[in-house]
Amino acid sequence: MFGSDKKSMNAAIPGGITLISEQSTFKGDLRFTGGQVRIEGRVVGSVVAEAGAGASIEICTKGAVEGEVHGPMIVIDGQVHGNIVSTERVSLLSKARIHGNLFYKVLEMAAGAQVNGQIRRVEEGTVIDARAQVSAPALVTPAPATATVAEPLQIESTQEPKSTMKVETGNESNIAVTPTPVREGRHKRDK
């Protein structure tokens, strides 16, 4: 009677379930193909589920990972101190606490979940190195900023100088703003 129920549960998850219990601490990198890893305890190191074969990672309410989490299907209701990369779907439940960047294809986030880091959607075929951010194909690259150069004015004044801003172009769309002193008064133009 009990044996038949056990077989049907394992058949639902190809590769079975690996449990890191609430009282356990696992130190080192955990890599697997297929099946599910359920973390109720603590993992110090990376957790990596190879793409395909129905692999999934579940970090339960009292579970914590201090390292990167990579996998196709990721469900989090505990804590992660590191970057998360999902090639299929990430579900953040109400008690999820993420301290790191989150890269996803499909994201489900419940009220109460917290992410302290960047949340970035990635397109199909994008290669992700969470330490170096996103690489080719590039996401959206902003157009470079443009500015025109104004001719300087000579100003006569006996008042205290006030500060204005001078805009200079930088790389890509970054704009450097440098305060420059300006005096109020009569303007002398070139003759």
C-alpha positions as CSV (number, residue, x, y, z in Angstrom):
1,M,0.0,0.0,0.0
2,F,2.7,2.5,1.0
3,G,5.1,1.3,-1.7
4,S,2.7,2.2,-4.5
5,D,2.3,5.8,-3.2
6,K,6.1,6.2,-2.9
7,K,6.6,5.1,-6.5
8,S,4.0,7.5,-7.8
9,M,5.7,10.4,-6.0
10,N,9.1,9.6,-7.4
11,A,7.7,9.2,-10.9
12,A,6.3,12.7,-10.7
13,I,9.9,14.1,-10.2
14,P,12.4,12.4,-12.5
15,G,15.7,11.9,-10.6
16,G,13.9,12.1,-7.2
17,I,14.2,14.7,-4.4
18,T,17.4,15.5,-2.5
19,L,16.7,17.1,0.9
20,I,19.1,19.2,3.0
21,S,17.2,19.2,6.2
22,E,16.7,22.1,8.6
23,Q,19.4,20.8,11.0
24,S,22.0,20.4,8.2
25,T,24.7,22.6,6.8
26,F,26.2,21.7,3.5
27,K,29.6,23.4,2.6
28,G,30.8,23.3,-1.0
29,D,29.3,23.5,-4.4
30,L,26.2,21.3,-5.1
31,R,25.7,20.4,-8.8
32,F,23.0,18.0,-10.1
33,T,21.2,17.0,-13.3
34,G,17.5,16.2,-13.1
35,G,15.3,15.9,-10.0
36,Q,14.8,18.4,-7.3
37,V,17.0,19.8,-4.5
38,R,15.0,21.0,-1.5
39,I,16.9,23.1,0.9
40,E,15.4,23.5,4.4
41,G,18.8,23.9,6.1
42,R,21.9,25.9,5.1
43,V,24.2,25.7,2.0
44,V,27.5,27.6,2.0
45,G,28.5,27.4,-1.7
46,S,26.8,27.4,-5.1
47,V,23.8,25.4,-6.0
48,V,23.7,24.5,-9.7
49,A,21.0,22.5,-11.5
50,E,22.0,21.7,-15.1
51,A,19.5,22.8,-17.7
52,G,16.9,20.3,-18.9
53,A,15.8,17.0,-17.4
54,G,13.2,18.8,-15.2
55,A,15.8,20.0,-12.7
56,S,14.5,22.3,-10.0
57,I,15.7,24.0,-6.8
58,E,13.5,24.8,-3.8
59,I,14.7,27.0,-0.9
60,C,12.2,26.6,1.9
61,T,11.2,29.1,4.5
62,K,14.0,28.3,7.0
63,G,16.4,27.5,4.2
64,A,19.4,29.7,3.3
65,V,22.1,29.7,0.6
66,E,25.3,31.7,0.8
67,G,26.4,31.5,-2.8
68,E,25.0,31.6,-6.3
69,V,21.9,29.7,-7.4
70,H,21.6,28.6,-11.0
71,G,18.9,26.4,-12.5
72,P,16.0,26.2,-14.9
73,M,13.2,26.2,-12.2
74,I,13.8,27.9,-8.9
75,V,11.4,28.4,-6.0
76,I,12.5,30.6,-3.0
77,D,10.7,31.2,0.3
78,G,14.0,31.5,2.3
79,Q,17.2,33.5,2.0
80,V,19.8,33.8,-0.7
81,H,23.0,35.8,-0.3
82,G,24.3,35.7,-3.8
83,N,23.2,36.0,-7.4
84,I,20.4,33.9,-8.9
85,V,20.2,32.8,-12.5
86,S,17.2,31.0,-13.9
87,T,16.9,29.8,-17.5
88,E,13.2,29.1,-17.2
89,R,11.2,30.3,-14.2
90,V,11.8,31.9,-10.7
91,S,9.0,31.9,-8.1
92,L,9.7,34.2,-5.1
93,L,7.2,33.4,-2.3
94,S,6.2,35.8,0.5
95,K,9.2,35.1,2.8
96,A,11.9,35.2,0.1
97,R,14.8,37.4,1.0
98,I,17.3,37.9,-1.8
99,H,20.6,39.8,-1.3
100,G,22.1,39.7,-4.8
101,N,21.2,40.1,-8.5
102,L,18.3,38.1,-10.0
103,F,18.4,37.1,-13.7
104,Y,15.3,35.4,-15.0
105,K,13.2,34.5,-18.1
106,V,9.8,34.3,-16.3
107,L,9.4,35.8,-12.8
108,E,6.6,35.2,-10.3
109,M,6.8,37.3,-7.1
110,A,4.4,37.2,-4.1
111,A,3.6,40.1,-1.9
112,G,6.2,40.3,0.9
113,A,9.1,38.9,-1.1
114,Q,12.2,41.2,-1.0
115,V,15.1,41.6,-3.5
116,N,18.1,43.7,-2.6
117,G,19.9,43.9,-5.9
118,Q,19.1,44.2,-9.6
119,I,16.3,42.3,-11.2
120,R,17.0,41.7,-14.9
121,R,14.9,39.8,-17.5
122,V,17.0,37.9,-20.0
123,E,16.1,37.0,-23.6
124,E,16.3,33.5,-25.1
125,G,20.0,32.8,-26.0
126,T,21.5,35.4,-23.7
127,V,24.6,34.1,-22.0
128,I,24.8,35.1,-18.3
129,D,27.8,35.4,-16.1
130,A,26.3,36.7,-12.9
131,R,29.7,38.1,-11.7
132,A,30.3,40.0,-15.0
133,Q,26.6,40.9,-15.5
134,V,25.0,40.1,-18.9
135,S,27.0,39.5,-22.1
136,A,26.1,39.0,-25.8
137,P,23.6,39.4,-27.2
138,A,23.6,42.8,-25.5
139,L,20.4,43.9,-23.8
140,V,19.5,47.5,-24.6
141,T,22.4,49.9,-25.1
142,P,21.4,53.5,-24.6
143,A,22.3,56.0,-27.4
144,P,25.3,58.3,-26.7
145,A,24.5,61.7,-25.3
146,T,25.1,64.7,-27.4
147,A,25.9,68.2,-26.4
148,T,26.9,71.5,-28.1
149,V,29.7,73.7,-27.1
150,A,28.7,77.2,-26.1
151,E,31.0,80.2,-26.4
152,P,32.2,81.5,-23.0
153,L,31.0,84.9,-21.9
154,Q,33.1,87.4,-20.1
155,I,31.2,88.9,-17.1
156,E,32.1,91.9,-15.0
157,S,30.7,91.9,-11.4
158,T,31.6,92.9,-7.9
159,Q,29.2,90.4,-6.4
160,E,30.1,87.0,-4.9
161,P,30.2,84.2,-7.5
162,K,27.3,81.8,-7.8
163,S,27.6,78.3,-9.1
164,T,26.1,76.9,-12.3
165,M,26.5,73.5,-14.0
166,K,28.6,72.7,-17.0
167,V,27.5,69.5,-18.9
168,E,30.1,67.4,-20.6
169,T,29.5,64.2,-22.5
170,G,31.0,61.0,-21.2
171,N,31.0,57.4,-22.5
172,E,27.7,56.0,-23.7
173,S,24.8,57.9,-22.2
174,N,26.7,59.0,-19.1
175,I,26.8,62.8,-18.5
176,A,29.4,64.4,-16.2
177,V,28.2,67.5,-14.4
178,T,30.9,69.9,-13.2
179,P,30.1,73.0,-11.2
180,T,31.7,76.2,-12.7
181,P,31.7,79.6,-11.0
182,V,29.7,82.3,-12.8
183,R,29.5,86.0,-11.9
184,E,26.3,88.0,-12.3
185,G,26.6,91.4,-14.0
186,R,27.0,93.0,-17.3
187,H,28.0,90.7,-20.2
188,K,30.8,91.7,-22.6
189,R,30.4,90.0,-26.0
190,D,33.2,89.6,-28.5
191,K,33.3,92.5,-31.0
